[in-house]
Amino acid sequence: MKLDTKLIHAGAEPDPSTGAIMTPIFQTSTYVQEAPGKNKGFEYARSQNPTRKALEEAFAIIENGKFGLAFSSGVAATDAVIKLLGPGDEVICANDMYGGSYRLFTKVFEKFGIKFLYVDTTDTRNIANAVTANTKLVWLETPTNPLMNITDIAAVAAITQPQNILLAVDNTFASPYLQNPLDLGADIVMHSATKYLGGHSDVIHGCLMMNDADLREKLYFIQKSCGAVPGPMDCFLILRGIKTLGVRMKAHCENGAKIAHWLRSHPKVAKVYWPGFEDHPGYAVAKKQMRDFGGMISFVLKDEGESETKRVLSSTKLFALAESLGGVESLINHPATMTHASIPREERIKNGLSDSLIRLSVGIEDADDLIEDLKNAIG
Ligand SMILES: Cc1ncc(COP(=O)(O)O)c(C=O)c1O
């Protein structure tokens, strides 16, 4: 099946009891058993739920994986992966990634004796050089949030696979429509399904996809033991969102390209971060491993003063000033004070995330209206 067909049919079987074409929302906490230990495969809803099961099947299919697991948020999915590790283990990760992942690693897991090394993963030699006998996991984000840096997933897999190091990729920014890390040698794909998979800014959700049955068992054990599971209504919303991922992503990419080029030609804009520009340092890799360049764009104004940056952030009418991304509506965000505020300023600046960076999640409205909105705001 081609991707656009898979997105519509993934995990969708008519309900056997009624023929309902859409997966019902099984709003139940437990299941009646015929006799002790004799059940229909469902015992207690933290461990199994039919709506979640359908979604987990869909997750596997859309990332070309064998298994999918659903979590109550993207951060909960990330948390489950780190719980595979123990004291003394080391993780190599990007020095530019979602602030909430950084906060989870530094503020929650470091105190349990797991060590995180932050390197510029766009140069894969930095990863090879950081590997020690204790390295158990490489955690990648590509494109990164918010600087749109690109890392060559296959090149990193060539380093991790021979050394039995797990490679996990946060694929939130690309979505399965643009990039499939398992095909490139990754062991685990993670999504904040809150974003493009849900697509309508109405649910918090996360997921993991993988091919290895042992790894799936370990992660399923963590999922049911730690309990960060999504409710059935949320699973239904993600199942519904996935059906339109293809049409939405096409529109996000088309609008993203128009807006990135328009911003770049604006006299008041100093720099635009978008991997579709031929002179973007990651362009060649992005072209190789992604199907298109997406609708996430960051930029800085020539006037990098705080008041001008804040004025633009507060002046758009269609682009709503809000955290999050990947919904049908356009959002504008100030990473320094919003999504990435948990990263110490010094660390942020060192890695190129300035106070004046503005991030756009380009929605699927008419591109001319979006450009008009930015034109009025930037002036
Ligand atoms: C790239 C990326 N990864 C992970 C997350 C965390 O996901 P959630 O907010 O669903 O917990 C986010 C949230 O913004 C994100 O942008």
The ligand as an SDF file (V2000), in Angstrom:
LIG
                    3D

 16 16  0  0  0  0  0  0  0  0999 V2000
   10.1340   17.8570   19.0910 C   0  0  0  0  0  0  0  0  0  0  0  0
    9.2760   17.5770   20.2820 C   0  0  0  0  0  0  0  0  0  0  0  0
    9.4530   16.4330   20.9690 N   0  0  0  0  0  0  0  0  0  0  0  0
    8.7180   16.1430   22.0540 C   0  0  0  0  0  0  0  0  0  0  0  0
    7.7580   17.0090   22.5290 C   0  0  0  0  0  0  0  0  0  0  0  0
    6.9790   16.6550   23.7680 C   0  0  0  0  0  0  0  0  0  0  0  0
    5.7000   16.2440   23.4400 O   0  0  0  0  0  0  0  0  0  0  0  0
    4.4000   16.4370   24.3780 P   0  0  0  0  0  0  0  0  0  0  0  0
    4.2050   17.9120   24.5280 O   0  0  0  0  0  0  0  0  0  0  0  0
    3.3220   15.7500   23.6080 O   0  0  0  0  0  0  0  0  0  0  0  0
    4.6960   15.7930   25.6740 O   0  0  0  0  0  0  0  0  0  0  0  0
    7.5380   18.2120   21.8530 C   0  0  0  0  0  0  0  0  0  0  0  0
    6.5280   19.1690   22.3520 C   0  0  0  0  0  0  0  0  0  0  0  0
    6.5050   20.3070   21.9520 O   0  0  0  0  0  0  0  0  0  0  0  0
    8.3260   18.5000   20.7000 C   0  0  0  0  0  0  0  0  0  0  0  0
    8.1640   19.6490   20.0220 O   0  0  0  0  0  0  0  0  0  0  0  0
  1  2  1  0
  2  3  1  0
  2 15  2  0
  3  4  2  0
  4  5  1  0
  5  6  1  0
  5 12  2  0
  6  7  1  0
  7  8  1  0
  8  9  2  0
  8 10  1  0
  8 11  1  0
 12 13  1  0
 12 15  1  0
 13 14  2  0
 15 16  1  0
M  END
$$$$
